[in-house]
Amino acid sequence: MPDRSRSNGGGFRSDRPAMVQGNWTCAGCGGEITQLPFNPDPSRLGDLKCRDCHRNSRG
């Protein structure tokens, strides 16, 4: 039987990135954004889009 404790440290590993909490405005719809899967570049805050607007802009 394999030693499972060495496979991934014995803990749960999620493929989702940690969410960054904040207060931003969507450039597409003007809605509030409170969580992002990345730390946004301060020089590009005017380009942030909510999940729905980002999904729609990708086609």
mmJSON file of the N, C-alpha and C atoms, coordinates in Angstrom:
{"data_MODEL":{"atom_site":{
"group_PDB":["ATOM","ATOM","ATOM","ATOM","ATOM","ATOM","ATOM","ATOM","ATOM","ATOM","ATOM","ATOM","ATOM","ATOM","ATOM","ATOM","ATOM","ATOM","ATOM","ATOM","ATOM","ATOM","ATOM","ATOM","ATOM","ATOM","ATOM","ATOM","ATOM","ATOM","ATOM","ATOM","ATOM","ATOM","ATOM","ATOM","ATOM","ATOM","ATOM","ATOM","ATOM","ATOM","ATOM","ATOM","ATOM","ATOM","ATOM","ATOM","ATOM","ATOM","ATOM","ATOM","ATOM","ATOM","ATOM","ATOM","ATOM","ATOM","ATOM","ATOM","ATOM","ATOM","ATOM","ATOM","ATOM","ATOM","ATOM","ATOM","ATOM","ATOM","ATOM","ATOM","ATOM","ATOM","ATOM","ATOM","ATOM","ATOM","ATOM","ATOM","ATOM","ATOM","ATOM","ATOM","ATOM","ATOM","ATOM","ATOM","ATOM","ATOM","ATOM","ATOM","ATOM","ATOM","ATOM","ATOM","ATOM","ATOM","ATOM","ATOM","ATOM","ATOM","ATOM","ATOM","ATOM","ATOM","ATOM","ATOM","ATOM","ATOM","ATOM","ATOM","ATOM","ATOM","ATOM","ATOM","ATOM","ATOM","ATOM","ATOM","ATOM","ATOM","ATOM","ATOM","ATOM","ATOM","ATOM","ATOM","ATOM","ATOM","ATOM","ATOM","ATOM","ATOM","ATOM","ATOM","ATOM","ATOM","ATOM","ATOM","ATOM","ATOM","ATOM","ATOM","ATOM","ATOM","ATOM","ATOM","ATOM","ATOM","ATOM","ATOM","ATOM","ATOM","ATOM","ATOM","ATOM","ATOM","ATOM","ATOM","ATOM","ATOM","ATOM","ATOM","ATOM","ATOM","ATOM","ATOM","ATOM","ATOM","ATOM","ATOM","ATOM","ATOM","ATOM","ATOM","ATOM"],
"id":[1,2,3,4,5,6,7,8,9,10,11,12,13,14,15,16,17,18,19,20,21,22,23,24,25,26,27,28,29,30,31,32,33,34,35,36,37,38,39,40,41,42,43,44,45,46,47,48,49,50,51,52,53,54,55,56,57,58,59,60,61,62,63,64,65,66,67,68,69,70,71,72,73,74,75,76,77,78,79,80,81,82,83,84,85,86,87,88,89,90,91,92,93,94,95,96,97,98,99,100,101,102,103,104,105,106,107,108,109,110,111,112,113,114,115,116,117,118,119,120,121,122,123,124,125,126,127,128,129,130,131,132,133,134,135,136,137,138,139,140,141,142,143,144,145,146,147,148,149,150,151,152,153,154,155,156,157,158,159,160,161,162,163,164,165,166,167,168,169,170,171,172,173,174,175,176,177],
"type_symbol":["N","C","C","N","C","C","N","C","C","N","C","C","N","C","C","N","C","C","N","C","C","N","C","C","N","C","C","N","C","C","N","C","C","N","C","C","N","C","C","N","C","C","N","C","C","N","C","C","N","C","C","N","C","C","N","C","C","N","C","C","N","C","C","N","C","C","N","C","C","N","C","C","N","C","C","N","C","C","N","C","C","N","C","C","N","C","C","N","C","C","N","C","C","N","C","C","N","C","C","N","C","C","N","C","C","N","C","C","N","C","C","N","C","C","N","C","C","N","C","C","N","C","C","N","C","C","N","C","C","N","C","C","N","C","C","N","C","C","N","C","C","N","C","C","N","C","C","N","C","C","N","C","C","N","C","C","N","C","C","N","C","C","N","C","C","N","C","C","N","C","C","N","C","C","N","C","C"],
"label_atom_id":["N","CA","C","N","CA","C","N","CA","C","N","CA","C","N","CA","C","N","CA","C","N","CA","C","N","CA","C","N","CA","C","N","CA","C","N","CA","C","N","CA","C","N","CA","C","N","CA","C","N","CA","C","N","CA","C","N","CA","C","N","CA","C","N","CA","C","N","CA","C","N","CA","C","N","CA","C","N","CA","C","N","CA","C","N","CA","C","N","CA","C","N","CA","C","N","CA","C","N","CA","C","N","CA","C","N","CA","C","N","CA","C","N","CA","C","N","CA","C","N","CA","C","N","CA","C","N","CA","C","N","CA","C","N","CA","C","N","CA","C","N","CA","C","N","CA","C","N","CA","C","N","CA","C","N","CA","C","N","CA","C","N","CA","C","N","CA","C","N","CA","C","N","CA","C","N","CA","C","N","CA","C","N","CA","C","N","CA","C","N","CA","C","N","CA","C","N","CA","C","N","CA","C","N","CA","C"],
"label_alt_id":[null,null,null,null,null,null,null,null,null,null,null,null,null,null,null,null,null,null,null,null,null,null,null,null,null,null,null,null,null,null,null,null,null,null,null,null,null,null,null,null,null,null,null,null,null,null,null,null,null,null,null,null,null,null,null,null,null,null,null,null,null,null,null,null,null,null,null,null,null,null,null,null,null,null,null,null,null,null,null,null,null,null,null,null,null,null,null,null,null,null,null,null,null,null,null,null,null,null,null,null,null,null,null,null,null,null,null,null,null,null,null,null,null,null,null,null,null,null,null,null,null,null,null,null,null,null,null,null,null,null,null,null,null,null,null,null,null,null,null,null,null,null,null,null,null,null,null,null,null,null,null,null,null,null,null,null,null,null,null,null,null,null,null,null,null,null,null,null,null,null,null,null,null,null,null,null,null],
"label_comp_id":["MET","MET","MET","PRO","PRO","PRO","ASP","ASP","ASP","ARG","ARG","ARG","SER","SER","SER","ARG","ARG","ARG","SER","SER","SER","ASN","ASN","ASN","GLY","GLY","GLY","GLY","GLY","GLY","GLY","GLY","GLY","PHE","PHE","PHE","ARG","ARG","ARG","SER","SER","SER","ASP","ASP","ASP","ARG","ARG","ARG","PRO","PRO","PRO","ALA","ALA","ALA","MET","MET","MET","VAL","VAL","VAL","GLN","GLN","GLN","GLY","GLY","GLY","ASN","ASN","ASN","TRP","TRP","TRP","THR","THR","THR","CYS","CYS","CYS","ALA","ALA","ALA","GLY","GLY","GLY","CYS","CYS","CYS","GLY","GLY","GLY","GLY","GLY","GLY","GLU","GLU","GLU","ILE","ILE","ILE","THR","THR","THR","GLN","GLN","GLN","LEU","LEU","LEU","PRO","PRO","PRO","PHE","PHE","PHE","ASN","ASN","ASN","PRO","PRO","PRO","ASP","ASP","ASP","PRO","PRO","PRO","SER","SER","SER","ARG","ARG","ARG","LEU","LEU","LEU","GLY","GLY","GLY","ASP","ASP","ASP","LEU","LEU","LEU","LYS","LYS","LYS","CYS","CYS","CYS","ARG","ARG","ARG","ASP","ASP","ASP","CYS","CYS","CYS","HIS","HIS","HIS","ARG","ARG","ARG","ASN","ASN","ASN","SER","SER","SER","ARG","ARG","ARG","GLY","GLY","GLY"],
"label_asym_id":["A","A","A","A","A","A","A","A","A","A","A","A","A","A","A","A","A","A","A","A","A","A","A","A","A","A","A","A","A","A","A","A","A","A","A","A","A","A","A","A","A","A","A","A","A","A","A","A","A","A","A","A","A","A","A","A","A","A","A","A","A","A","A","A","A","A","A","A","A","A","A","A","A","A","A","A","A","A","A","A","A","A","A","A","A","A","A","A","A","A","A","A","A","A","A","A","A","A","A","A","A","A","A","A","A","A","A","A","A","A","A","A","A","A","A","A","A","A","A","A","A","A","A","A","A","A","A","A","A","A","A","A","A","A","A","A","A","A","A","A","A","A","A","A","A","A","A","A","A","A","A","A","A","A","A","A","A","A","A","A","A","A","A","A","A","A","A","A","A","A","A","A","A","A","A","A","A"],
"label_entity_id":["1","1","1","1","1","1","1","1","1","1","1","1","1","1","1","1","1","1","1","1","1","1","1","1","1","1","1","1","1","1","1","1","1","1","1","1","1","1","1","1","1","1","1","1","1","1","1","1","1","1","1","1","1","1","1","1","1","1","1","1","1","1","1","1","1","1","1","1","1","1","1","1","1","1","1","1","1","1","1","1","1","1","1","1","1","1","1","1","1","1","1","1","1","1","1","1","1","1","1","1","1","1","1","1","1","1","1","1","1","1","1","1","1","1","1","1","1","1","1","1","1","1","1","1","1","1","1","1","1","1","1","1","1","1","1","1","1","1","1","1","1","1","1","1","1","1","1","1","1","1","1","1","1","1","1","1","1","1","1","1","1","1","1","1","1","1","1","1","1","1","1","1","1","1","1","1","1"],
"label_seq_id":[1,1,1,2,2,2,3,3,3,4,4,4,5,5,5,6,6,6,7,7,7,8,8,8,9,9,9,10,10,10,11,11,11,12,12,12,13,13,13,14,14,14,15,15,15,16,16,16,17,17,17,18,18,18,19,19,19,20,20,20,21,21,21,22,22,22,23,23,23,24,24,24,25,25,25,26,26,26,27,27,27,28,28,28,29,29,29,30,30,30,31,31,31,32,32,32,33,33,33,34,34,34,35,35,35,36,36,36,37,37,37,38,38,38,39,39,39,40,40,40,41,41,41,42,42,42,43,43,43,44,44,44,45,45,45,46,46,46,47,47,47,48,48,48,49,49,49,50,50,50,51,51,51,52,52,52,53,53,53,54,54,54,55,55,55,56,56,56,57,57,57,58,58,58,59,59,59],
"pdbx_PDB_ins_code":[null,null,null,null,null,null,null,null,null,null,null,null,null,null,null,null,null,null,null,null,null,null,null,null,null,null,null,null,null,null,null,null,null,null,null,null,null,null,null,null,null,null,null,null,null,null,null,null,null,null,null,null,null,null,null,null,null,null,null,null,null,null,null,null,null,null,null,null,null,null,null,null,null,null,null,null,null,null,null,null,null,null,null,null,null,null,null,null,null,null,null,null,null,null,null,null,null,null,null,null,null,null,null,null,null,null,null,null,null,null,null,null,null,null,null,null,null,null,null,null,null,null,null,null,null,null,null,null,null,null,null,null,null,null,null,null,null,null,null,null,null,null,null,null,null,null,null,null,null,null,null,null,null,null,null,null,null,null,null,null,null,null,null,null,null,null,null,null,null,null,null,null,null,null,null,null,null],
"Cartn_x":[0.85,0.0,0.892,0.648,1.488,1.304,2.347,2.298,1.675,0.417,-0.32,0.1,0.715,1.087,2.16,2.859,3.911,3.445,2.264,1.814,1.651,1.024,0.853,0.9,1.662,1.771,0.655,-0.216,-1.305,-2.454,-2.366,-3.423,-4.215,-5.266,-6.111,-5.459,-5.401,-4.834,-5.91,-6.165,-7.157,-6.444,-7.02,-6.449,-6.899,-7.8,-8.266,-7.282,-6.99,-6.085,-6.768,-5.983,-6.529,-7.165,-8.294,-8.998,-8.47,-8.33,-7.89,-9.142,-9.298,-10.45,-10.156,-11.156,-10.963,-12.267,-12.18,-13.352,-13.015,-13.408,-13.112,-14.409,-14.34,-15.498,-15.235,-16.231,-16.12,-16.118,-15.155,-15.067,-16.162,-16.76,-17.792,-19.179,-19.599,-20.977,-21.078,-19.944,-19.958,-20.303,-20.448,-20.786,-19.613,-19.931,-18.924,-18.21,-16.898,-16.087,-15.456,-15.713,-15.17,-14.104,-14.01,-13.007,-12.409,-11.107,-10.41,-9.467,-9.215,-8.293,-6.83,-6.561,-5.199,-5.135,-3.929,-3.729,-3.599,-4.562,-4.553,-3.417,-2.944,-1.912,-2.559,-2.067,-2.672,-2.775,-1.87,-1.913,-2.991,-3.623,-4.637,-6.003,-6.244,-7.515,-8.712,-8.528,-9.608,-9.997,-9.223,-9.497,-10.153,-10.367,-10.929,-12.36,-12.697,-14.06,-14.559,-15.85,-16.464,-16.473,-16.818,-16.805,-17.691,-18.894,-19.82,-19.298,-18.811,-18.293,-17.04,-16.197,-14.99,-15.373,-16.317,-16.775,-17.388,-18.197,-18.843,-17.836,-16.78,-15.793,-14.896,-14.851,-14.022,-14.743,-16.037,-16.791,-17.27],
"Cartn_y":[-1.186,0.0,1.245,2.214,3.419,4.315,5.049,6.0,7.297,7.5,8.658,9.97,9.913,11.145,11.93,11.28,11.967,12.457,12.063,12.393,13.894,14.58,16.029,16.719,16.193,16.786,16.356,15.482,14.998,15.975,17.112,18.116,18.245,19.007,19.251,20.314,20.075,21.058,21.465,22.729,23.25,23.872,23.714,24.343,25.791,26.234,27.616,28.517,29.673,30.599,31.218,31.663,32.35,33.656,34.01,35.224,36.418,37.541,38.799,39.63,40.096,40.911,42.379,43.11,44.527,45.192,46.413,47.173,47.887,47.271,47.8,47.976,48.69,48.916,48.289,47.58,46.944,48.005,47.914,48.856,48.61,47.428,47.103,47.563,47.219,47.504,48.469,48.81,49.716,49.037,47.724,46.975,46.875,46.482,46.347,45.001,45.018,43.805,43.742,42.667,42.543,41.464,40.576,39.513,39.334,39.117,38.822,37.644,36.831,35.705,36.122,37.417,37.94,39.298,39.762,41.09,42.057,42.96,43.806,44.825,45.117,46.127,47.502,48.308,49.622,50.51,50.35,51.185,50.732,49.572,49.059,48.876,49.56,49.402,49.791,50.695,51.108,50.047,48.974,47.895,46.675,46.697,45.529,45.27,43.99,43.604,42.536,42.586,41.558,40.242,39.177,37.854,37.807,38.361,38.319,39.127,40.341,41.176,40.554,39.978,39.321,38.141,37.359,36.201,36.645,37.705,38.201,38.812,39.418,40.047,39.02,37.821,36.768,36.047,36.26,35.676,34.356],
"Cartn_z":[0.0,0.0,0.0,-0.899,-0.969,0.246,0.558,1.667,1.163,1.447,0.935,1.593,2.742,3.441,2.69,1.762,1.01,-0.352,-0.779,-2.127,-2.347,-1.419,-1.567,-0.207,0.674,1.995,2.922,2.455,3.282,3.408,2.754,2.86,1.587,1.662,0.498,-0.367,-1.659,-2.587,-3.574,-3.626,-4.559,-5.749,-6.936,-8.12,-8.265,-7.415,-7.455,-6.722,-7.294,-6.603,-5.387,-4.444,-3.281,-3.745,-3.16,-3.55,-2.761,-3.449,-2.844,-2.584,-1.356,-0.98,-1.261,-1.725,-1.993,-2.375,-2.844,-3.248,-4.554,-5.675,-6.997,-7.772,-8.88,-9.74,-11.1,-11.618,-12.926,-14.016,-14.939,-16.056,-17.085,-17.073,-18.053,-17.654,-16.43,-16.019,-14.844,-14.241,-13.093,-11.785,-11.821,-10.614,-9.653,-8.435,-7.391,-7.52,-7.37,-7.342,-5.955,-5.219,-3.863,-3.742,-4.748,-4.73,-6.114,-6.148,-7.4,-7.163,-8.191,-8.033,-8.207,-8.161,-8.305,-7.634,-7.363,-6.799,-7.973,-8.181,-9.377,-9.388,-10.589,-10.808,-10.609,-9.676,-9.421,-10.662,-11.615,-12.815,-13.804,-13.539,-14.469,-13.806,-12.703,-11.992,-12.851,-13.805,-14.688,-15.703,-15.799,-16.75,-16.109,-14.796,-14.111,-14.549,-14.703,-15.069,-14.111,-13.827,-12.997,-13.78,-13.115,-13.746,-14.983,-14.898,-16.037,-17.224,-16.976,-18.067,-18.675,-17.847,-18.362,-19.251,-18.796,-19.571,-20.897,-20.877,-22.1,-23.076,-22.57,-23.454,-24.137,-23.597,-24.184,-25.319,-25.43,-26.535,-26.291],
"occupancy":[1.0,1.0,1.0,1.0,1.0,1.0,1.0,1.0,1.0,1.0,1.0,1.0,1.0,1.0,1.0,1.0,1.0,1.0,1.0,1.0,1.0,1.0,1.0,1.0,1.0,1.0,1.0,1.0,1.0,1.0,1.0,1.0,1.0,1.0,1.0,1.0,1.0,1.0,1.0,1.0,1.0,1.0,1.0,1.0,1.0,1.0,1.0,1.0,1.0,1.0,1.0,1.0,1.0,1.0,1.0,1.0,1.0,1.0,1.0,1.0,1.0,1.0,1.0,1.0,1.0,1.0,1.0,1.0,1.0,1.0,1.0,1.0,1.0,1.0,1.0,1.0,1.0,1.0,1.0,1.0,1.0,1.0,1.0,1.0,1.0,1.0,1.0,1.0,1.0,1.0,1.0,1.0,1.0,1.0,1.0,1.0,1.0,1.0,1.0,1.0,1.0,1.0,1.0,1.0,1.0,1.0,1.0,1.0,1.0,1.0,1.0,1.0,1.0,1.0,1.0,1.0,1.0,1.0,1.0,1.0,1.0,1.0,1.0,1.0,1.0,1.0,1.0,1.0,1.0,1.0,1.0,1.0,1.0,1.0,1.0,1.0,1.0,1.0,1.0,1.0,1.0,1.0,1.0,1.0,1.0,1.0,1.0,1.0,1.0,1.0,1.0,1.0,1.0,1.0,1.0,1.0,1.0,1.0,1.0,1.0,1.0,1.0,1.0,1.0,1.0,1.0,1.0,1.0,1.0,1.0,1.0,1.0,1.0,1.0,1.0,1.0,1.0],
"B_iso_or_equiv":[0.0,0.0,0.0,0.0,0.0,0.0,0.0,0.0,0.0,0.0,0.0,0.0,0.0,0.0,0.0,0.0,0.0,0.0,0.0,0.0,0.0,0.0,0.0,0.0,0.0,0.0,0.0,0.0,0.0,0.0,0.0,0.0,0.0,0.0,0.0,0.0,0.0,0.0,0.0,0.0,0.0,0.0,0.0,0.0,0.0,0.0,0.0,0.0,0.0,0.0,0.0,0.0,0.0,0.0,0.0,0.0,0.0,0.0,0.0,0.0,0.0,0.0,0.0,0.0,0.0,0.0,0.0,0.0,0.0,0.0,0.0,0.0,0.0,0.0,0.0,0.0,0.0,0.0,0.0,0.0,0.0,0.0,0.0,0.0,0.0,0.0,0.0,0.0,0.0,0.0,0.0,0.0,0.0,0.0,0.0,0.0,0.0,0.0,0.0,0.0,0.0,0.0,0.0,0.0,0.0,0.0,0.0,0.0,0.0,0.0,0.0,0.0,0.0,0.0,0.0,0.0,0.0,0.0,0.0,0.0,0.0,0.0,0.0,0.0,0.0,0.0,0.0,0.0,0.0,0.0,0.0,0.0,0.0,0.0,0.0,0.0,0.0,0.0,0.0,0.0,0.0,0.0,0.0,0.0,0.0,0.0,0.0,0.0,0.0,0.0,0.0,0.0,0.0,0.0,0.0,0.0,0.0,0.0,0.0,0.0,0.0,0.0,0.0,0.0,0.0,0.0,0.0,0.0,0.0,0.0,0.0,0.0,0.0,0.0,0.0,0.0,0.0],
"pdbx_formal_charge":[null,null,null,null,null,null,null,null,null,null,null,null,null,null,null,null,null,null,null,null,null,null,null,null,null,null,null,null,null,null,null,null,null,null,null,null,null,null,null,null,null,null,null,null,null,null,null,null,null,null,null,null,null,null,null,null,null,null,null,null,null,null,null,null,null,null,null,null,null,null,null,null,null,null,null,null,null,null,null,null,null,null,null,null,null,null,null,null,null,null,null,null,null,null,null,null,null,null,null,null,null,null,null,null,null,null,null,null,null,null,null,null,null,null,null,null,null,null,null,null,null,null,null,null,null,null,null,null,null,null,null,null,null,null,null,null,null,null,null,null,null,null,null,null,null,null,null,null,null,null,null,null,null,null,null,null,null,null,null,null,null,null,null,null,null,null,null,null,null,null,null,null,null,null,null,null,null],
"auth_seq_id":[1,1,1,2,2,2,3,3,3,4,4,4,5,5,5,6,6,6,7,7,7,8,8,8,9,9,9,10,10,10,11,11,11,12,12,12,13,13,13,14,14,14,15,15,15,16,16,16,17,17,17,18,18,18,19,19,19,20,20,20,21,21,21,22,22,22,23,23,23,24,24,24,25,25,25,26,26,26,27,27,27,28,28,28,29,29,29,30,30,30,31,31,31,32,32,32,33,33,33,34,34,34,35,35,35,36,36,36,37,37,37,38,38,38,39,39,39,40,40,40,41,41,41,42,42,42,43,43,43,44,44,44,45,45,45,46,46,46,47,47,47,48,48,48,49,49,49,50,50,50,51,51,51,52,52,52,53,53,53,54,54,54,55,55,55,56,56,56,57,57,57,58,58,58,59,59,59],
"auth_comp_id":["MET","MET","MET","PRO","PRO","PRO","ASP","ASP","ASP","ARG","ARG","ARG","SER","SER","SER","ARG","ARG","ARG","SER","SER","SER","ASN","ASN","ASN","GLY","GLY","GLY","GLY","GLY","GLY","GLY","GLY","GLY","PHE","PHE","PHE","ARG","ARG","ARG","SER","SER","SER","ASP","ASP","ASP","ARG","ARG","ARG","PRO","PRO","PRO","ALA","ALA","ALA","MET","MET","MET","VAL","VAL","VAL","GLN","GLN","GLN","GLY","GLY","GLY","ASN","ASN","ASN","TRP","TRP","TRP","THR","THR","THR","CYS","CYS","CYS","ALA","ALA","ALA","GLY","GLY","GLY","CYS","CYS","CYS","GLY","GLY","GLY","GLY","GLY","GLY","GLU","GLU","GLU","ILE","ILE","ILE","THR","THR","THR","GLN","GLN","GLN","LEU","LEU","LEU","PRO","PRO","PRO","PHE","PHE","PHE","ASN","ASN","ASN","PRO","PRO","PRO","ASP","ASP","ASP","PRO","PRO","PRO","SER","SER","SER","ARG","ARG","ARG","LEU","LEU","LEU","GLY","GLY","GLY","ASP","ASP","ASP","LEU","LEU","LEU","LYS","LYS","LYS","CYS","CYS","CYS","ARG","ARG","ARG","ASP","ASP","ASP","CYS","CYS","CYS","HIS","HIS","HIS","ARG","ARG","ARG","ASN","ASN","ASN","SER","SER","SER","ARG","ARG","ARG","GLY","GLY","GLY"],
"auth_asym_id":["A","A","A","A","A","A","A","A","A","A","A","A","A","A","A","A","A","A","A","A","A","A","A","A","A","A","A","A","A","A","A","A","A","A","A","A","A","A","A","A","A","A","A","A","A","A","A","A","A","A","A","A","A","A","A","A","A","A","A","A","A","A","A","A","A","A","A","A","A","A","A","A","A","A","A","A","A","A","A","A","A","A","A","A","A","A","A","A","A","A","A","A","A","A","A","A","A","A","A","A","A","A","A","A","A","A","A","A","A","A","A","A","A","A","A","A","A","A","A","A","A","A","A","A","A","A","A","A","A","A","A","A","A","A","A","A","A","A","A","A","A","A","A","A","A","A","A","A","A","A","A","A","A","A","A","A","A","A","A","A","A","A","A","A","A","A","A","A","A","A","A","A","A","A","A","A","A"],
"auth_atom_id":["N","CA","C","N","CA","C","N","CA","C","N","CA","C","N","CA","C","N","CA","C","N","CA","C","N","CA","C","N","CA","C","N","CA","C","N","CA","C","N","CA","C","N","CA","C","N","CA","C","N","CA","C","N","CA","C","N","CA","C","N","CA","C","N","CA","C","N","CA","C","N","CA","C","N","CA","C","N","CA","C","N","CA","C","N","CA","C","N","CA","C","N","CA","C","N","CA","C","N","CA","C","N","CA","C","N","CA","C","N","CA","C","N","CA","C","N","CA","C","N","CA","C","N","CA","C","N","CA","C","N","CA","C","N","CA","C","N","CA","C","N","CA","C","N","CA","C","N","CA","C","N","CA","C","N","CA","C","N","CA","C","N","CA","C","N","CA","C","N","CA","C","N","CA","C","N","CA","C","N","CA","C","N","CA","C","N","CA","C","N","CA","C","N","CA","C","N","CA","C","N","CA","C","N","CA","C"],
"pdbx_PDB_model_num":[1,1,1,1,1,1,1,1,1,1,1,1,1,1,1,1,1,1,1,1,1,1,1,1,1,1,1,1,1,1,1,1,1,1,1,1,1,1,1,1,1,1,1,1,1,1,1,1,1,1,1,1,1,1,1,1,1,1,1,1,1,1,1,1,1,1,1,1,1,1,1,1,1,1,1,1,1,1,1,1,1,1,1,1,1,1,1,1,1,1,1,1,1,1,1,1,1,1,1,1,1,1,1,1,1,1,1,1,1,1,1,1,1,1,1,1,1,1,1,1,1,1,1,1,1,1,1,1,1,1,1,1,1,1,1,1,1,1,1,1,1,1,1,1,1,1,1,1,1,1,1,1,1,1,1,1,1,1,1,1,1,1,1,1,1,1,1,1,1,1,1,1,1,1,1,1,1]
}}}
